[in-house]
Amino acid sequence: MADHDHVGEGSGEHSGLTTVFEGERATVRRLRKAKLVVTSGPDGGKEVEISKARCSGGRSIINDLVLQDKAVSGTHFEIAVRDDGYRLRDLNSRNGTYVGDLQIREVYLRPGVTFRAGQTNIQFQPTQDVVEIELSKKDRFDRVVGASAAMREIFASLEKVSPSDLTVLITGETGTGKELIARGIHNASPRRSRPFVVLDCGSIPRDLIESTLFGHEKGSFTGAVGQHRGCFEQANGGTIFLDEIGELDINLQPKLLRVLEQREIKRVGGDKTIKVDVRVLAATNRDLRSEVNAGHFREDLYFRLSVVHVELPPLRERREDVPSLVQHFLREVASRRGMTLSFGQDAMAALVSHSWPGNVRELRNVVERAAALADGPVITRADLVFGPDGGPSLIAAHDLAQAGATAARRAAAELSGVELPPVSSGPAIFDPALLKPGLGFKQAKQTVVDAFESAYLKALLDRNEGNITRSAQEAGLTRYHLRELLKRHGLTGQGE
């Protein structure tokens, strides 16, 4: 199988997307239109215009090019219009995608090339028509920061969509800021003063998800000791954010679809129909089209959720935003510590060149940890600690960064409601062995931080009876960040 083959130049006259700059600032993006023409197969003669950044083909109604060929998968292939050309990608189809005799995973197309999906041959034909894509004049949307053309294109779309009641599906890798985008949409809407209710579909036990969504009546099942209003009722008049929607059990998806279409719910064990006025936002890091192919996600629900589809790019594809994000996070840390902090050139160069598998969340964690471990007001490359998850730290959520281990002990004691033994007796939070010769300052300090995190998290969970959402709200963290911290320290919590 060919992987990342280049059919044609993928640049110059074959570029699909062109960004126009004034100085160093992008002013507009121009998309060169193209079309797909079915040259043979059951849909011979059918055409579809490519006038947006992504175009997909397959048997499902969710595609732009809908094919009747039974050898074609539900969502078979995708063409992404990029700065470096038109990229054809097979979407894990059942029978593969071919250019000539080569089965491909991903290729760049040149004008006139024909590819095959199932028994259908499709020709790619660029045109001379150009679509101008508006960029926002702002470098942020609510709390999401980004001056790159890719992010400002998203901001421009959100500025138009937010005042409406349109359903929005937000996709992207873990850590790209999907929940922040959802909160920004709510805050920019007429519903901003009404509830914003978050449900993590991946954290609720299967036997409780229906009750959590729609509520239940007293005695409707074992443990239902009273009436409960579900998330849709709680969000009435406002917005519900269905996070990790790809984790929703297939058997519950028809009920969610019915709510989206009819805007009414029934509590578990109840007969009364309750009208709800709720805007629905959803997010996932999964490719729901592949989930539709695999039979794990209903295509009609996907179609209903993706009225507007916002795909957030990974940080590695918008490295020009790293410096501004770094400064944004550093200002937050510096204001909490009441001092001026800055990054040296060597540190900033390392941050820009890093691959950021954990995306913006990882970057934030690295900045916060570096600010806590730095010996002076200028953070150097030696202060940066990169890891598989960016080394998440609770430094942003407590007084440790400002007052050190003493404040850490006090905070943990207040949370747990117990009195910690004095330092001299060697408590878990601070070990006098850290003062022994030969142990570096940063290593000793990080050990204290790690010990504090573990004690803080245990006390936090105990205080909130293991509830992740309440714990995250109290700590001033996102639920994602808290779950990663719990995983790092071998702890577990519960859902809503």
MIMILO-81030 format. One record per residue (C-alpha): residue in three letters; x, y, z. Coordinates in steps of 0.02 Angstrom, whole numbers, padded with zeros to 5 digits, always signed. Each point is the difference from the previous one (the first is absolute). Example, Ala and Ser with C-alpha at 12.3 -4.5 7.8 and 13.67 -1.06 7.14 Angstrom:
2
ALA+00615-00225+00390SER+00069+00172-00033
***
This chain:
496
MET+00000+00000+00000ALA+00068+00171-00046ASP+00007+00124+00142HIS+00018+00189-00026ASP+00031-00021-00187HIS+00002+00162-00099VAL-00101+00000-00161GLY+00055+00163-00079GLU+00089+00145+00083GLY-00122+00036+00142SER+00051+00183-00009GLY+00009+00147-00119GLU-00137-00011-00132HIS-00070-00154+00086SER-00017+00082+00170GLY-00175-00015+00067LEU+00009+00132+00135THR+00096+00163-00010THR+00024+00119+00145VAL+00024+00184-00040PHE+00105+00103+00121GLU+00025+00184+00036GLY+00166+00004+00087GLU-00001-00149+00117ARG-00188-00003+00026ALA-00116-00107-00105THR-00143+00100-00075VAL-00098-00129-00099ARG+00006-00181-00057ARG-00045-00048-00178LEU-00063-00173-00043ARG+00013-00056-00179LYS-00156-00098-00043ALA+00005-00173-00079LYS-00125-00134-00043LEU-00013-00188+00007VAL-00075-00084-00153VAL-00055-00183+00004THR+00066-00070-00164SER-00061-00180+00023GLY-00102-00102+00122PRO-00182+00001+00059ASP+00003+00191+00016GLY+00086+00036-00166GLY-00013+00184-00047LYS-00033+00061+00177GLU+00099+00154+00054VAL+00032+00093+00161GLU+00088+00166+00025ILE+00139+00019+00128SER-00028+00174+00070LYS+00049-00027+00182ALA+00154-00062+00090ARG-00060-00181+00013CYS-00103-00109-00116SER-00043-00183+00030GLY-00072-00141-00103GLY-00090-00162+00040ARG-00169-00085+00012SER-00059+00094+00155ILE-00108+00156-00011ILE+00128+00090+00107ASN+00116+00015-00151ASP+00013+00137-00131LEU+00014-00129-00139VAL-00130-00136+00037LEU+00032-00160-00099GLN-00113-00150-00029ASP+00144-00122-00032LYS-00020-00144+00125ALA+00188-00026+00001VAL+00023+00175+00072SER+00004+00028+00189GLY-00116+00117+00094THR+00134+00135+00005HIS+00134-00063-00120PHE+00117+00145-00036GLU+00032+00182+00036ILE+00082+00141-00097ALA+00075+00138+00108VAL+00046+00164-00084ARG+00165+00057+00074ASP+00136+00129-00031ASP+00105-00135-00082GLY-00136-00071-00112TYR-00152-00115-00003ARG+00028-00148+00114LEU-00099-00160-00032ARG-00011-00113+00153ASP-00079-00171+00018LEU-00112-00006+00155ASN+00036-00181+00049SER-00118-00059-00135ARG-00046-00182-00019ASN+00067-00021-00178GLY+00131+00136-00008THR+00032+00150-00111TYR+00111-00017-00155VAL+00097+00112-00118GLY+00041-00111-00148ASP+00056-00167+00073LEU+00059+00077+00164GLN-00107-00012+00155ILE+00028+00163+00092ARG-00021+00065+00175GLU+00035+00181-00042VAL+00054+00090-00160TYR+00004+00174-00073LEU-00101+00013-00160ARG+00049+00086-00162PRO-00126+00066-00128GLY-00086-00137-00101VAL+00055-00147+00108THR-00128-00140+00020PHE-00018-00104+00158ARG-00110-00149+00039ALA-00114-00039+00148GLY-00084-00170-00013GLN-00057-00018-00180THR-00013+00189-00024ASN+00130+00105-00093ILE+00007+00184+00046GLN+00097+00137-00088PHE+00070+00150+00092GLN-00020+00163-00098PRO+00059+00167+00073THR-00087+00155-00068GLN+00051+00182-00014ASP-00133+00059+00121VAL+00058+00063+00169VAL-00092+00015+00166GLU+00060+00132+00122ILE-00005-00060+00181GLU-00025+00136+00129LEU+00121+00013+00146SER-00048+00077+00166LYS+00081+00166+00040LYS+00021-00062+00179ASP+00138-00111+00067ARG-00110-00085+00127PHE-00175-00069+00022ASP-00054+00014+00180ARG+00143-00090+00092VAL+00073-00085-00154VAL+00157+00085-00067GLY+00065-00012-00178ALA+00066+00123-00130SER+00034-00131-00135ALA-00105-00001-00157ALA-00071-00171+00045MET-00065+00059+00169ARG-00063+00168-00061GLU-00097-00091-00136ILE-00084-00101+00139PHE-00029+00157+00104ALA-00086+00085-00148SER-00117-00148-00019LEU-00038-00006+00186GLU-00036+00187+00006LYS-00140-00031-00127VAL-00064-00163+00072SER+00000+00041+00187PRO-00150+00119+00002SER-00109-00135-00081ASP-00072-00161+00073LEU+00090-00111-00125THR+00069-00166+00063VAL+00190-00004-00008LEU+00115-00151-00003ILE+00176+00040+00059THR+00136-00125-00045GLY+00187-00006+00024GLU+00136-00091+00093THR+00004-00007+00189GLY+00061+00164+00074THR-00047+00114-00147GLY-00127+00098+00102LYS-00169-00072-00050GLU-00085+00040+00166LEU+00067+00178-00003ILE-00072+00023-00175ALA-00168-00065+00061ARG+00001+00120+00148GLY+00048+00140-00118ILE-00148-00038-00114HIS-00116+00004+00150ASN+00075+00162+00067ALA-00021+00083-00171SER-00182-00054-00015PRO-00163+00076+00064ARG-00003-00146+00124ARG+00157+00060+00090SER-00095+00042+00161ARG-00084-00171+00003PRO+00075-00168+00054PHE+00148-00080-00088VAL-00009-00184+00045VAL+00144-00117-00040LEU-00023-00189-00015ASP+00151-00110-00030CYS-00079-00148-00091GLY+00155-00105+00029SER+00000+00015+00190ILE-00178-00056+00039PRO-00034-00186+00031ARG-00106-00075-00139ASP-00144-00040+00117LEU-00010+00181+00061ILE+00024+00099-00160GLU-00186+00006-00045SER-00047+00061+00173THR+00142+00127-00005LEU-00059+00069-00166PHE-00188-00005+00021GLY-00029-00019+00187HIS-00103-00129+00093GLU-00152-00017+00111LYS+00004-00064+00177GLY+00006-00190+00008SER+00031-00021-00187PHE+00150-00111+00037THR+00100-00063+00147GLY+00079+00148+00086ALA-00121+00128-00072VAL-00052+00065+00171GLY-00066+00164-00068GLN-00043+00094-00158HIS+00150+00061-00101ARG+00008+00133-00134GLY+00119-00053-00139CYS+00125+00107-00094PHE-00123+00055-00133GLU-00120+00067+00130GLN+00142+00081+00097ALA+00056+00088-00160ASN-00174+00061-00046GLY+00014+00173-00076GLY+00188-00020-00017THR+00127-00116-00079ILE+00046-00182+00024PHE+00175-00056-00048LEU+00011-00186-00037ASP+00185-00034+00018GLU+00076-00163-00067ILE-00159-00031-00098GLY+00088-00142-00091GLU-00006-00099+00163LEU-00191+00004+00008ASP-00075-00175+00003ILE-00076-00048-00169ASN-00162-00054+00085LEU-00028+00173+00073GLN+00038+00095-00160PRO-00179-00015-00072LYS-00069+00083+00159LEU+00124+00142-00015LEU-00045+00021-00184ARG-00184+00012+00046VAL+00038+00136+00128LEU+00100+00097-00129GLU-00141-00010-00126GLN-00151+00026+00114ARG+00078+00100+00143GLU-00092-00100+00132ILE+00050-00134+00125LYS-00075-00131+00113ARG+00079-00041+00166VAL+00044-00182+00031GLY-00154-00081+00077GLY-00111+00147-00046ASP-00142+00024-00124LYS-00001+00189-00008THR+00076+00085-00151ILE+00105+00151+00049LYS+00042+00136-00126VAL+00179+00064+00006ASP+00075+00155-00079VAL+00182-00047-00014ARG+00141+00035-00121VAL+00108-00153-00029LEU+00189+00002-00023ALA+00099-00162-00013ALA+00184-00046-00007THR+00108-00151-00031ASN+00180-00045-00040ARG-00062-00150-00101ASP-00033-00004-00187LEU-00188-00025+00008ARG-00004-00043-00185SER+00108-00152+00036GLU-00113-00039+00148VAL-00149+00007-00119ASN+00093-00119-00117ALA+00031-00121+00144GLY-00182+00006+00056HIS+00043+00083+00166PHE-00085+00166-00038ARG-00163+00035-00089GLU+00018+00095-00163ASP-00164+00094+00030LEU+00063+00060+00169TYR+00166+00053-00076PHE-00095+00093-00136ARG-00107+00087+00131LEU+00148+00048+00111SER+00112+00066-00138VAL-00112+00141-00062VAL+00156+00105+00028HIS+00165-00093+00011VAL+00151+00083+00081GLU+00163-00096-00011LEU+00139+00067+00111PRO+00176-00022-00069PRO+00135-00080+00107LEU+00129+00120+00070ARG+00138-00074-00109GLU-00095+00067-00153ARG-00007+00178+00068ARG+00171+00023+00079GLU-00008+00186-00035ASP-00126+00010+00143VAL+00119-00075+00128PRO+00086+00164+00052SER-00165+00091+00029LEU-00072-00149+00096VAL+00158-00009+00106GLN-00013+00184+00043HIS-00185-00018+00039PHE+00029-00144+00122LEU+00153+00083+00074ARG-00096+00160+00038GLU-00128-00103+00095VAL+00136-00084+00103ALA+00096+00162+00030SER-00156+00091+00059ARG-00034-00136+00128ARG+00179+00007+00063GLY+00006+00189-00001MET+00162+00009-00098THR+00066+00025-00176LEU+00050-00155-00099SER+00065-00023-00176PHE+00067-00137-00113GLY+00178+00006-00066GLN+00032-00024-00185ASP+00064-00177+00024ALA-00156-00050+00095MET-00118+00080-00126ALA+00091-00086-00145ALA-00020-00167+00087LEU-00186+00032+00029VAL-00030+00046-00182SER+00094-00153-00066HIS-00083-00126+00118SER-00127-00118-00081TRP-00134+00026+00136PRO-00090-00168-00003GLY-00108+00065+00142ASN-00037+00161-00095VAL-00047+00163+00088ARG-00035-00087+00166GLU+00176-00072+00000LEU+00073+00171-00041ARG-00092+00080+00145ASN+00062-00133+00120VAL+00179+00019-00059VAL-00007+00190+00021GLU-00074-00013+00175ARG+00126-00128+00056ALA+00147+00098-00074ALA-00059+00158+00089ALA-00003-00093+00165LEU+00171-00082-00020ALA+00095+00149-00072ASP+00138+00072+00111GLY-00029+00178-00058PRO-00114+00115-00099VAL+00065-00065-00168ILE-00051-00179-00043THR+00135-00096-00094ARG+00003-00161-00100ALA+00062-00093+00154ASP-00163+00045+00089LEU-00109-00087-00130VAL-00064-00174+00039PHE-00079-00089-00147GLY-00093-00164+00021PRO-00132-00109-00082ASP-00137+00108+00076GLY+00097+00159+00031GLY+00026-00039+00183PRO-00168+00064+00064SER+00014+00096+00161LEU-00119+00077+00124ILE+00114+00149+00021ALA-00129+00110-00086ALA-00134-00050+00123HIS+00079+00027+00169ASP+00123+00106+00098LEU+00151-00113-00019ALA+00078+00102-00139GLN+00001+00154+00111ALA+00029-00064+00175GLY+00084-00169-00025ALA-00020-00154+00105THR-00070+00092+00153ALA-00154+00059-00095ALA-00014-00172-00079ARG-00010-00082+00170ARG-00128+00126+00059ALA-00110-00020-00154ALA+00003-00189+00010ALA-00041+00005+00186GLU-00148+00116-00028LEU-00070-00111-00139SER+00016-00162+00094GLY-00054+00070+00167VAL+00143-00087+00090GLU+00155+00072+00081LEU+00161-00052-00084PRO+00149-00046+00109PRO+00141+00127+00013VAL+00137+00007-00131SER+00127-00071+00120SER-00092-00166+00009GLY+00007-00026-00187PRO-00178+00019-00066ALA-00052-00053-00174ILE-00005+00179-00063PHE+00179+00043+00046ASP+00142-00120+00034PRO+00154+00070+00091ALA+00104-00120-00107LEU-00023+00127-00139LEU+00122+00113+00094LYS+00142-00126-00008PRO+00156+00047-00102GLY+00007-00059-00180LEU-00185+00025-00042GLY-00025+00142-00123PHE-00118+00142+00042LYS-00116-00030-00146GLN-00010-00187+00031ALA-00038+00030+00184LYS-00128+00134-00042GLN-00085-00112-00128THR-00010-00142+00126VAL-00090+00118+00120VAL-00119+00052-00141ASP-00038-00182-00044ALA-00032-00045+00182PHE-00114+00149+00020GLU-00099-00044-00156SER-00033-00175+00064ALA-00059+00062+00171TYR-00101+00142-00076LEU-00089-00115-00122LYS-00044-00129+00131ALA-00072+00133+00115LEU-00090+00085-00145LEU-00086-00163-00051ASP-00046-00043+00179ARG-00076+00172+00025ASN-00107-00019-00158GLU-00041-00185+00024GLY+00102-00045-00154ASN-00100+00111-00118ILE+00119+00061-00137THR-00108+00145-00059ARG-00021+00077+00173SER+00182-00033+00041ALA+00058+00086-00160GLN-00111+00150+00034GLU+00068+00018+00177ALA+00181-00016-00057GLY-00023+00120-00146LEU+00051-00133-00126THR-00080-00074-00154ARG-00068-00175+00022TYR+00124-00060-00131HIS+00147+00069+00097LEU-00063-00073+00164ARG-00027-00172-00077GLU+00178+00000-00068LEU+00069+00049+00170LEU-00099-00139+00083LYS+00065-00125-00126ARG+00178+00061+00029HIS-00015-00031+00187GLY-00095-00164-00016LEU-00165+00072+00065THR-00176-00016-00068GLY-00156+00105+00013GLN-00180-00011-00055GLY-00102+00093-00131GLU-00129+00139+00017
***
